[in-house]
Every structure is written in structure tokens, then in C-alpha cells.
């Protein structure tokens, strides 16, 4: 993270995208770098930025099973209900990848309305 701090200190644009349309926050969320993700959020990175696939950092972190990053994004107001261009939400990502703890956390944080567009959603059960 020292490199990220140095770049931010010298005015780097946090919203520059790589070839996949990913910002530093999206890459950090995907890789599970908790401290870097929190730092980027605190410095004003766009928590709703979409990559070329239409996924937000919350969706990416949910797919990868990074609970602490999902928590940090939701604490900053990430949109639980956001749907990518295929109608998938963070919930769909978590279910598809089998991250039950993420699924439960999304509901605990207030997810109420979702469309069952995936047969995987029918398999959700809580102990």
C-alpha cells in the first residue's frame, strides 16, 4: 500500500481505468486488499464505478468472497440493489460463487428486493 499512498499524495487520479475498465478500487476489491480498499474509499474513490462488464466494486468483492471489503463498501453507502447489464446484483455474485456469509451479510444490511433470475437463488437457506 505504500505505493498507493505515494501516488495519492502526489495527486494521482483515482478514477483512471485499466484495459478492463477497472479503477484502483475495483482491482483492490477483487484482490481482497482490505487496507488499500479502505484507504481508497476514504480518499474518495467512486464506490459505484462500473467496469466494462458493468460490475461495481461491491459486486466484484461479493463474487470473490471478501467480506471485510463488502462491509466497508456498504458502510460507505454502496448500492445493494444495483444491477449490471445482465440484471445481476451483488447477491447473484455471492450466490453463484457459494459465499453464504456474504449472502447473509447483504440481507443483514437491508437487502429486501431481489428478482430471482438465477436458479441458484432457490438453494439459499439459513441455519
ABEGO torsion letter per residue (X at the ends): XAAAAAAAAAGBBAABBBAAGBBAAAAAAAAGBAAAAAAAAAAGBBAABBBAAGBBAAAAAAAAGBAAAAAAAAAAGBBAABBBAAGBBAAAAAAAAGBAAAAAAAAAAGBABBBBABAAAAABBBX
